[in-house]
Amino acid sequence: MDRLFKEGGAFISYPLRIVYLDRKPSSGATVSVLISVPKKKIKHAVERNRMKRLIREAYRLNKAPLIQHYEEKASGLLIAFLFIGNEPGCLRETEAAMRKAFAVLKEKTE
């Protein structure tokens, strides 16, 4: 994880900050994901957990093309989704940010 934040690239797809690092695929997942919603941004644990669930769901719904892209390249990806918004969002907003982030990731890692 330290390597991801020290050596990885980053960009913002509001309300998410995405940190990524290409890697050799190990035995297991091609794409590994970390999701973080800081207490400083969203004070109540219930709201933080809901936001994490929304980010996970947006990832689940849109991950297929990204995973396929990395399997074709025979490489892997470490990716961290860090919530930077001030208010908990809705699934539609989070999913739009996720789609935009995946498009940028494909562009930057080719």
C-alpha positions as a printed Julia matrix, in Angstrom:
110×3 Matrix{Float64}:
   0.0     0.0     0.0
   2.87    2.38    0.73
   4.18    1.79   -2.79
   0.77    2.68   -4.26
   0.75    6.09   -2.59
   4.46    6.83   -3.11
   4.9     5.71   -6.72
   1.36    5.74   -8.09
  -0.29    8.33  -10.29
  -3.4    10.21   -9.17
  -6.27   12.22  -10.58
  -9.65   13.5    -9.45
 -13.04   12.42  -10.7
 -15.15   14.37   -8.21
 -16.19   13.24   -5.56
 -13.41   10.64   -5.83
  -9.65   10.91   -5.9
  -8.15    7.95   -7.69
  -4.62    6.72   -7.0
  -3.38    3.94   -9.28
  -0.28    1.88   -9.97
   0.38   -0.65  -12.74
   1.85   -3.9   -11.51
   2.6    -7.44  -12.55
  -0.44   -9.61  -11.9
   0.06  -11.95   -8.98
  -1.85  -15.13   -8.47
  -5.38  -13.92   -7.97
  -7.04  -10.66   -8.92
  -5.94   -8.6   -11.9
  -7.27   -5.41  -10.31
  -7.01   -4.79   -6.55
  -9.14   -2.07   -4.98
  -8.97    0.05   -1.81
 -11.88    2.28   -0.76
 -11.53    5.04    1.83
 -14.01    7.55    3.19
 -12.26    9.73    5.79
 -13.83   10.62    9.11
 -12.66   14.2     8.59
 -15.05   14.55    5.6
 -18.05   12.54    6.87
 -18.36   12.5    10.65
 -21.06    9.85   11.21
 -20.06    6.2    10.81
 -23.45    5.3     9.33
 -22.98    7.83    6.52
 -19.34    6.79    5.95
 -20.34    3.14    5.65
 -23.17    4.03    3.25
 -20.76    6.0     1.07
 -18.34    3.04    1.02
 -21.2     0.77   -0.04
 -22.15    3.2    -2.84
 -18.55    3.31   -4.11
 -18.33   -0.5    -3.99
 -21.61   -0.84   -5.89
 -20.55    1.7    -8.54
 -17.29   -0.23   -8.96
 -19.11   -3.57   -9.2
 -21.5    -2.28  -11.87
 -18.74   -0.82  -14.07
 -15.68   -3.02  -13.48
 -16.08   -5.53  -16.33
 -14.5    -3.42  -19.15
 -11.62   -2.36  -16.9
 -10.81   -5.91  -15.83
 -11.07   -7.14  -19.41
  -8.69   -4.37  -20.55
  -6.05   -5.45  -18.0
  -6.48   -9.15  -18.73
  -5.85   -8.44  -22.43
  -2.72   -6.46  -21.51
  -1.63   -9.29  -19.18
  -0.89   -6.78  -16.45
  -2.45   -5.73  -13.18
  -3.59   -2.61  -11.4
  -3.66   -1.39   -7.83
  -6.3     1.29   -7.39
  -7.49    3.36   -4.43
 -10.77    5.29   -4.4
 -10.57    8.09   -1.86
 -13.74   10.07   -1.15
 -13.03   13.83   -1.16
 -16.57   15.26   -1.18
 -18.04   17.06    1.8
 -21.49   15.47    1.66
 -22.5    11.85    1.09
 -23.6    11.45   -2.51
 -26.06    9.28   -4.38
 -25.39    6.2    -6.5
 -25.99    8.06   -9.78
 -23.33   10.68   -8.97
 -20.86    8.08   -7.71
 -21.41    5.84  -10.74
 -20.84    8.76  -13.14
 -17.55    9.57  -11.36
 -16.56    5.9   -11.55
 -17.22    5.7   -15.31
 -15.19    8.87  -15.87
 -12.37    7.48  -13.71
 -12.27    4.2   -15.67
 -12.07    6.09  -18.97
  -9.15    8.17  -17.66
  -7.43    5.04  -16.28
  -7.61    3.28  -19.63
  -6.21    6.38  -21.34
  -3.36    6.88  -18.85
  -2.25    3.26  -18.67
  -2.06    2.51  -22.4
